[in-house]
Amino acid sequence: MIVNQNEVSDQPVLIIGGTGKTGRRVAERLKSQGVEVRVASRTGAAYFDWTDQSTWGKVLEGVSAAYVAYYPDLAVPGAAEDIAAFSRVAISMGVRKIVLLSGRGEEGALMAERELRNSGADWTIVRASWFNQNFNEGILVDAVRSGIIALPAGDVTEPFLDVDDIADVAVEALTDDRHIGQIYELTGPDLLTFVEVADIIATTSGRDVQFVRISTEDFVAGLRHEGYPKDFIDLLVDLFTRVLDGRNSTITDGVKRALGREPRPFRAFARDAAAAGQWLAVNVNE
């Protein structure tokens, strides 16, 4: 029998990627419920590295369940094999429940999901759309502050999703057995283009923020200039030139099914980010 809801607080829950956008929030929510958390990452006290399987066993010792956010993304080559191997190690150490953060519309992510589903673990898959927080915590925050969001993306719409909704679903899956065997495809409540996103950010922040479509070549050149590694650049190019092709231009009821409420709109996210001063322009002379 797997760890049930009443037993979760007696054993730590492992958070792989616990310093990232979703992992940090999942850990905070579990701690607020009195659940012991073990945060594992390449920079944390509980050291974990996807490229070094010798680091996996120690962090898995004595845990009741695991939330897995794969770095850098399940779309990269080898991710599915890593998820399969991690699941085997986890099960061998008595960890049955695994909640996997997955990407919507990514073939590599689907392969990783399949490995988890076939592993024998008690699994839940949280399949997420593009994060709202990419604009205030991620790679695009400096672009927003500069006033120009320049990407090789067209007029395709995306149901931008709030990371807080992802974290809420993940915590539910980690603490309630009714979510075992469920795939929650999560989206926000609205389909928006990047032009519309820029307009919303401009309106809520009171600043001039525009979206500019650029070529893939210019996008790559800019990332290289900023010092990003080739594998990360390749991942972003794949995201903007292939995954953002309209395949995800639908809204789902995943948040409602998991939580019994509607997902948070992008406008609400933007309003709060602006009120917190997260998009204030940087003074280059300072």
N, C-alpha and C positions, 0 to 999 in steps of 0.2 A: 504493500500500500504506500502511496506517495505521501509526502508531508502534507497534512491538511491545514486548513486555515488556522486552527487553534494551536498548531505546533510551530508555525512559522517564526514567531517571536522568540522561541527557545533556541533556535539555531540561526547563524548569520546567513543572510542572503548575499550572494556574490554579485557584484556589479562589474562586468568587464567593459572597460571604457568609461569608468565612473567619474572621470574628470571632463567628459565631453558634454555637449548640449543636452542630450537626453539622460545620460547616465547620472550626471550631477543632480538633476531634478528627481530622478527615480530614487536616488540615495536619500535626498532630503525628505521626500515624502515618507519613505519607509521609516526613517529615524523618527519622524514626528508621530508615527504610529507605535513607537516603542520597539520596532524591529531592529535587531542588530544587523549592521551592514558591513561587508568587507569590500572596499573599493579597490579594484585592481587596474593597473595601467602601467605604462612604461616609465611613468614619472612618480607614481604613488608609493606608499609604504609597502603595499602588497604588489610586488613587481610581477608584471605579466607582459609577455611579448609573443605576438602571434608567430613570429619567425623562429622562436626558440621553445620547443615543446617541453624542455626541461623545467620551464617556469610555470607550467600549467598545474602540475599536481599539488604543489604547496598551497596555492590559492584556493583549490577545490576542497581541501581537507575540512571535513566537518560542516560543510554548508548544506542548507536545505534546498536551495534553488539558485538559479543563475539567470541574470539578465545579460544578454550578449549584444553589444553594439560593436560590430566588426570594423577594424581600422585598416585601410582608409575607407573602404566601401565594399559591399558584397559583389559589386560589379567587376572587381579586378580579378585577373587570372589567379587561380589557386585558392580563392576564398571558399568555394564549395568544399574543396578537399580539407581545408582547415576546420570548417564547421563539422564535417564528418568526423575528423580525428578528435576534435574537442569533445564532441558528444560521446564518443566511445570512452574517452578518459573520464569524463564526468560520471557516466553511468557505472563505470568500473569502480568508482570511489563512492558510490551510493547516492549520487546526486541524480534525481529523477526529473525534476521540473526545470525546463529551460524555456525562457522567453526570448525570442530572437527579433531584433529590430531589422526589418528588411526594407528594400526599396521598391517602389511601385513602378512597374513597367520595365524592369531591368532583367534581361535574360540570365545574367550571372547570379542575381539575387534569387531568382526562381530555382536555379540549380542548388544553391545553398539551402533554400527552404526544403527542397526535396530530400537532401541529405539528412536534415534534422528530422523530418517526418518519418524517414525510414530507419532512424537510429534506435528506436525503442524507448526514447525519452517521452515523458509527458510534456508535450510541447504546446506553445502558443506562438503564433507568428503575428507580429505587429508590422504591417506593411504600410509605409508612410509615403505621403506626397512630399513635394518640395517644402522645406521648412520656412515659416515666416522669419525665424531667427537668423537665417542666412543674411538678412538685411541689417541686423543690429548687433550680432555677435560673431558672424562668420566672415567669409571672404569678401562680402559686398559692403561691409560697413564703411570702409574708407571711400568707396565709390559714392555711396549715399552722401557722406559728409562733403565730398568734393562737388556734388551737384550733378554728376554725370554717371549714370549706370550704363556702362558700355559692354555689351555682350553680343555674341553671335547667335542671337535668338530672334525668331520672327514674331508673327502676330498670334502664335499659338496661345491658348488659354491653359492655365494651371490652377487647380484647386488648392491654393497655398494653405498649409497646415501649421497650426500652432504647436510648438514643442511641448507646451504645458499639457495639451490634450494627449500627446503621445505618452508623456510620463504618467498621466492619470490612468491610461489604459494599461500600461506596463505594470503599474503597481497593483491594479485590480487582478491582472493575470498571475502575478507572483503570490498573491495572498488569498485567492479564491479559486478553488478547484473547478468551478463551473466553466472556467475559460479554457480548460485543457482541450486540445484538439481543435481550437478555433483559429481561423485566419481572419484577422481584423484589418481590412483595407481602409485606411484612414485618409480622409480629405477634409479640407475646410468646407464652409458652406457656400462659397462663391467661386465661380470661374473668372479669373482675371488674367489679362495680358500684362507683360512687363511695363508697357506704357501706362496702363491703369494703375499698376502698383506704384510707379513713380509719381503719378498724379496724386494718389492717396497720401503717400509720404510727404509730398510737397504741401498738400492742404493741411495735414495734421501738424507738420513741423513749422509751417510758415516760411519755408525756404524754397528756393528754386531748385527742384530736382527733376531731371529729365532722363528718359531712357533713349539711348542711341544704339542702333544696330550696327555692329562692326563685322568685318570679315573674320573668318577663323584664323587667318594668318596674322592679322593685327592682334587678335585676342591672345594667341600663343606668344607672340613677340612681347606683349605687355607682361604676361606671366613670367616669361624667362627673365625679363628685365628686373622683375621684383624678386627673383631668386627662387621661384618654386621648382621643385624637382620634376624631372620628366614624367615619372609615373603619375604624379598628381595632375600635371598638365594634361596628360592623355585622358585621365579620368574625366576632367572637366570638359574637354573637347567632346568626348563621347556623350556626356550629359546634354550639352547644349546643341550639338549637331545631330544627334540621333534620338535620344530618349525624349527630348522636347519636340516631338514631331506630331503631337496631337493624340498620341495613344493614351495619355492620362487626362484628357479633357472631358472627364466625367466626374460627377459628385457621387460619393457613396454614403452609406449609412453606418459605416464602421464605428464611429464615435458613439452614435446613438445606440447601437446594438451592445456595445461594451459598457457604456456608462449610463445609459438612460437619459442622456441630454444631448443637445445640439453642440457641434464644434464651435470654437471661438472664431468670429469673423476677422479677416485681415485688418479691417478698419479699426477694430477694438485694439488689436495688437499695436498698430501704428500709432494710435492715440496715446497709449500708455508709454511706448518707447519714446515718443516725442516729448511727453510730459516729464519723463525721467532725464531728458537732456542727452539722450544717446546719439542723436544725430547733429549735435552742434558742430559747426564747421571748425576745423583745426586751423589755428593761426600759424602759418608757416614761418613767420618771423620770430616766433617765441623760441 
